[in-house]
Amino acid sequence: MTESTTIDQAPAAQPSQPEDACPCGCNREASQQLFDTMPDEELLYDLADLFKVFADTTRIKILFALMNHEMPVGELAEAIGATQSAVSHQLRQLKQAHLVKFQRDGKSIIYSLSDDHVYTMLAQGMTHICE
């Protein structure tokens, strides 16, 4: 995964989905076809890398803090009980994985979840471990 050097823009409004549509916006039939054949090796490698990002408690805390609202590094550090340096280090990895985005607000950089898929992955993970 490569690091983006541009500032992410707010996502465009998504058209409403039918009730039985997949929450990610794809249609269920097409998503089922995704699992009919083995994906190529590069795609599987990228998926494994994505899941590795979730293997750190500090990164998970940052993502959970951002589920509620966007925040600058200082607020994130306070919210999760870590140093600003530690949070900045972990945010770099989260940005590289496209799990968080940022925008400048004067001299501050404000972080937020990159899209609803990140929220869904966290919520599904919590549901899975709480069953």
C-alpha positions as a printed Julia matrix, in Angstrom:
131×3 Matrix{Float64}:
   0.0     0.0    0.0
   1.31    3.43  -0.81
   1.08    6.61   1.23
  -0.95    9.4   -0.3
   0.61   12.83  -0.27
  -2.58   14.7   -1.0
  -5.13   15.83   1.52
  -8.24   13.68   1.33
 -11.49   15.36   0.49
 -14.84   14.69   2.14
 -16.6    11.74   0.52
 -19.33   12.52  -1.96
 -22.89   11.79  -0.9
 -23.84    8.22  -1.66
 -27.17    7.39  -3.29
 -29.54    5.53  -1.02
 -29.33    1.75  -1.21
 -32.27   -0.68  -1.19
 -32.84   -2.34   2.19
 -31.49   -5.7    1.01
 -28.34   -4.21  -0.53
 -24.94   -4.94   0.94
 -23.9    -2.14   3.35
 -20.73   -1.53   1.33
 -22.81   -0.37  -1.64
 -22.23   -3.37  -3.87
 -25.08   -5.64  -4.83
 -25.25   -8.99  -3.05
 -25.11  -11.11  -6.19
 -21.88   -9.48  -7.33
 -20.32   -9.77  -3.86
 -21.2   -13.47  -3.75
 -19.34  -13.94  -7.03
 -16.27  -12.49  -5.31
 -16.06  -15.66  -3.23
 -16.71  -18.13  -6.06
 -13.07  -18.2   -7.15
  -9.77  -17.72  -5.36
  -8.57  -14.1   -5.7
  -5.14  -13.58  -7.22
  -2.07  -13.65  -4.97
  -1.51   -9.87  -4.98
  -5.07   -9.19  -3.82
  -4.74  -11.73  -1.02
  -1.43  -10.17   0.02
  -3.09   -6.72   0.18
  -5.95   -8.13   2.25
  -3.5    -9.73   4.69
  -1.68   -6.39   5.0
  -4.97   -4.65   5.77
  -5.74   -7.06   8.58
  -2.21   -6.64  10.01
  -3.03   -2.97  10.6
  -5.77   -4.06  13.0
  -3.21   -6.06  15.06
  -2.19   -3.15  17.28
  -4.23   -2.01  20.29
  -3.19    1.63  19.94
  -4.37    1.72  16.31
  -7.67    0.09  17.32
  -8.13    2.7   20.07
  -7.49    5.49  17.55
 -10.05    4.04  15.14
 -12.65    3.65  17.9
 -12.07    7.24  19.04
 -12.59    8.43  15.47
 -15.87    6.49  15.17
 -17.52    9.23  17.23
 -16.05   12.32  15.58
 -13.0    13.72  13.84
 -10.1    14.89  16.02
  -6.63   16.42  15.9
  -3.63   14.44  17.21
  -3.68   16.12  20.63
  -7.3    15.2   21.3
  -6.72   11.66  20.03
  -3.74   11.27  22.35
  -5.8    12.44  25.3
  -8.78   10.26  24.35
  -6.75    7.05  24.19
  -4.19    7.82  26.92
  -1.11    7.85  24.68
   1.55   10.38  23.78
   1.14   12.59  20.72
   4.29   11.01  19.3
   2.85    7.49  19.63
  -0.46    8.57  18.09
   1.3    10.3   15.18
   3.33    7.15  14.52
   0.22    4.97  14.45
  -1.74    7.48  12.35
   0.95    7.2    9.69
   0.26    3.47   9.36
  -3.5     4.02   9.41
  -3.16    6.6    6.6
  -1.0     4.23   4.54
  -3.73    1.59   4.89
  -6.38    4.16   3.85
  -8.26    3.66   7.12
  -8.08    7.31   8.19
  -8.08   10.52   6.22
  -7.07   14.02   7.2
  -7.73   17.63   6.37
  -5.94   20.8    7.35
  -7.7    23.32   9.55
  -5.29   26.24   9.75
  -2.19   24.83  11.42
  -4.03   21.76  12.74
  -4.59   18.48  10.95
  -7.93   16.87  11.7
  -8.27   13.08  11.36
 -11.37   11.0   10.67
 -12.25    7.5    9.49
 -11.75    7.29   5.75
 -15.19    5.8    5.02
 -18.08    3.72   6.36
 -16.23    0.48   5.57
 -13.82    1.14   8.44
 -16.72    1.65  10.83
 -18.34   -1.56   9.53
 -15.14   -3.6    9.97
 -14.77   -2.44  13.57
 -18.43   -3.02  14.37
 -18.39   -6.49  12.78
 -15.2    -7.39  14.66
 -16.76   -6.38  17.98
 -19.93   -8.32  17.15
 -17.85  -11.39  16.32
 -15.8   -11.4   19.52
 -18.83  -10.61  21.72
 -20.89  -13.57  20.45
